[in-house]
Amino acid sequence: VTIDQGEGSAASVTKVMAGAYQAGFGDVNAIAQMAATRPGEAPVMVYMLYNRAPYALIVKASGPVRSIRDLEGRTLGSPAGGAAARMFPVVAARSGIDAGKVQWMNMAPNLQEQMLLKDHVEGSAVFSVTSYMNLVAQGVDPDRDIRWFHYADHGVDLYGNGVLVSRSFLREQPEAAAGLVRAIHRAVRDTVADPDAAMAALKAREPLLDAALEKRRLLYALRTVMLTPEVAARGVGDVDDARMARAMGQLQQAFSLPRLPAPGEVFDRQFLAPLAERKIVLA
């Protein structure tokens, strides 16, 4: 198995769809957007890792924004076309916010936290798992100094990243696809059971990695987007079809999709282990 570094969760979807790779780690919402315009061609997710899409709004804890409704009249930062910003109207509608009273400033993704900390914007729409460690790297305690508004806590049903495969790989090499899911699931179980061993394995592949920082990122991701109450009930790797259908509707609303993909077009659970083997609890 050859593993290459990715260039973002949406790019993984397009590269697998183009045939450059048979599998990848990417965003189910990007799959849905492809499926809406090119049904039958988009990749399929076979193992969900991020049970909650890691979209969030961040503000300074010391600032005037104490609740999500305080965002009216504020200026928020986002990369041009950023998914978290595109989904904001869904959050606004469910939180009683007039989205038209929120201003947006476009900026490079790597400047989002810096622009907030320097008060160029009053909040930023971010990918939480990435932003959390960006803040740590800038000497900020993201748990104490930053107030987080996670979209999943404000009515957004979207799932996030997971393991996806091309339709041709699924059709022509189902045994290999099943083996990939088994191997990744074993790795997830082992990682949750012993995060330090996981960091040692990661450092063996990437010697320049800061294992302490990456362990903190891992534990944050497990706590906030992976091991949710739904996962406790349904097991890691799976989705709830009714919730997925609602998520597709929200995605269609935010991105004006020409058609609404069915849950089965974007997620295939045929290779998942039995529920008893997918019950995982973080110690």
N, C-alpha and C positions, 0 to 999 in steps of 0.2 A: 504494500500500500504506500503510495506516495502522497504526502501531505504538504501542501503549499500554504503560505501565509495568505490570508484573505485581505480584501480591500473594502470591507463593509458588508453588512448583512444583506443589503439589497443587491450589491454587485455579485454576491455568491449565487443568487437566484438566476441572474442573467447569464453568468458563465456556465452554470449547469444546463440551462435552457439552450445555450448555443452549442453544447456538446464538448466544451473544453474540459469539463470534469463530469464524472458520473455521479458525484455526491458532494455535498457541502454543508456548511453550517450557516443558516441564513434566516430571514424574516418571513414568517408565514403570511404576513400582510402584503409583502412584495409578491409572493406567489399568487395571492388572491387578485392583485391588480393585473398580473399577467394573464391569469385564468379568465378574467373578465373580458379581455380583448382578444385572446388567442386560446380559446378553450381546446383542450386536447393536446396542447403543446407545452403548457407550463409544467415545471417540476411538481413533485408531490412530497409533502412532509410525511415522514414515517416515524418520527420520534420527537415529541415536543419537550423542550428543555425549559424555556421561559414561559411558565404558566401565566404570568402577567406580563404584558408588553411593558418594557421598562421606560415608558415615557413619564416625564415629571416636569413640573415647574419648580424652580428654586428661587428663593429670595433670601436676603440677609435676615437672620433671626433678630438682629437689632433694629431692623427697619420697620416701616409703618404697616407693612402687609402682614396682618395677623391671621386672616382667614382668606379663603380663595375668592370671596366676593370683594375683598379689598383690592383686587387686581383692576377693577374698573378705573379708568383714568391713568393707568400706569403704562410705561414703555417696557416691552419685553424684547429679549434678544433671541435670535434663531438664525441658523444658516438658511440661505434662500431655499425655499421648498422643503425645509426640514419636516420630517413626519410628525414630530411632536407639535410643531406649530400648525400643521395642516389639520391635526386632530383637535386643536383647541376649541373650535366651535361646538364640537360634541360635548366637551367638558362644560363649556359655557352654558349650553342649553340645559344641561342637567343640574347646573349649580345656580341658576337664576342670574347669570351674568350677561350683560349686553356686550357681546363680542365686538360690536362696533365702537365701543368706548375704550378698547385696548389698542395701543399703538405697537407696531413691530419695527425693530431695527435689524437689518440683515448683517451678518458677520461670519467670519470664518469659524468652523466648528471648534478649532483649538483656542479661540479667543473668548468663548462664551463665559467661562468662569471668571477670567481676568476682567472682562468688561463689567461684569456684575460687581466684583470686588472693588473696582475703581469707580463705581457709581455712574458709569456711562449708561447703564440700563438699571431698571428696578427689579427685574426678574429675568429668567432665561428658561426657555423650553429645551430640555435636555434628554439624553439617553442616560438614565440614572446610574447604571453600572459603570459607565465610562466616566461620567461627571464626578461621581463619588471619589474616585482615585485622583482625578485631576485636581480636585480641591485639596486632597491630602498632600499632593506634590507641591502645592502652593502654600503650604504651611497653615492650612485652615482645617479645623475640626468639623467635618461635614455633619456630624451628629449634634454638635453644640452651636456652631456658628451659622448654620444654614437651616432654613425652614423648607421642608419638602411638601409639595402637593402632588402625590402620585395619581396619575390619571385613573388607575384601577380602583382607587378609593373614591372616585368622583364620577362613577357611572360608565366608564369605558370598559367594554367587555373584551377588548382585543387580547389575543395571545401574542407571543413574541417569537423568539428564535428557537430553532430546532434543527434536526438532521433532515435534509431533503435529498431526494434522488431524482434523476431524470426518468422520464416515462420509458425511454428505450431500455435503460438499465433495469428498471422494475419489470419490464416485459421479457427481456432476453436473459437476465441473470437474477432471477428471484432468490436463488439460494445465496448468492453473494450479498444481496440486499438484506436478507434475513441475518446473515452472519455479521454484517456491519452493525445492525441494530443490537444484536446480542453483545458484541464487543463493547459498544459505547455504553450500553446499559450496565454492563459489569464495571466499566470504568467509573460511571457515575456512582454506583453503590460503593465501590472501593474508596472513591474520593470523599464521599460523605462520612464514611467510617473512619478514615485516617487522612485528614487534609494535609498533614505534614509529609506523609509519604507521597501524596499527589504533587506537592511542591518540589520534592526531591526529584521526582520523575520529570517534572517540567524544567527544572534547572539543568538537568542532564542534557536536555534538548536545546535549551536557551541559556548558556552559561552566564550571560550578562544580566539575567533577570534578577530583580530584587524580590527574593522569595517571601520576605515578611510583608511587603506591600501587596504582592499578588495573593497571598493567603487572606489578607484583609479584604481584598476585592472578592475573592471566592466566597468567603463567609457572608459578605454583604449580599451577593447575588443569590446565594442559597436562601438567605433569610427573607429577602424582599421580592424576588421574582420566580423562584424555583419551587421551594417547599411550602406551598400555600395550603390552606384548608382543603381546597379542591383536590390537590395532589394527595393529601392525607387520605382522602376518601376514594379517589379513582386510581391512585398510583401514579408514579412518575412516567412520563412518556405519552400519556393519553390526553384526550380533550373531551369536553362535554359538547355533544352535537348541538343541543339547543343554544348553549352559550356561543358556540362557533357561528351559528346562524345569525344570532344577534350581532356578533362582531362583524360579520360580512355586511350586514345592513348599515352599521355605523361607518364602516369603511366606504361603502357606496355613497353615503351622505357626505363624507369629508372629501372624497376624491372624485365625485361625480362619475362613478364607474358606469359604463354603458349597459352592463348586466350584472345580476347578483349571483356570484358563484355559489353553488351548493357546498356544504361542508365536505362531502365526499370528493369534490374536485381538488381540494387543497390538502386534505389529510387522509392517510391510509393507515389503519391500525393493524393490518393483518400480521405484521411481524412482531408485535408486542408480546412480551412474556406474560404468563398468567398474573392476575392481580396480586396474588400473595407474594410473588417475586418482585413486584414493583412498589411495594409499600416501604417507604424510606422516611426515617425521622432523623432530623439533625440533633445530635446530642447537645 
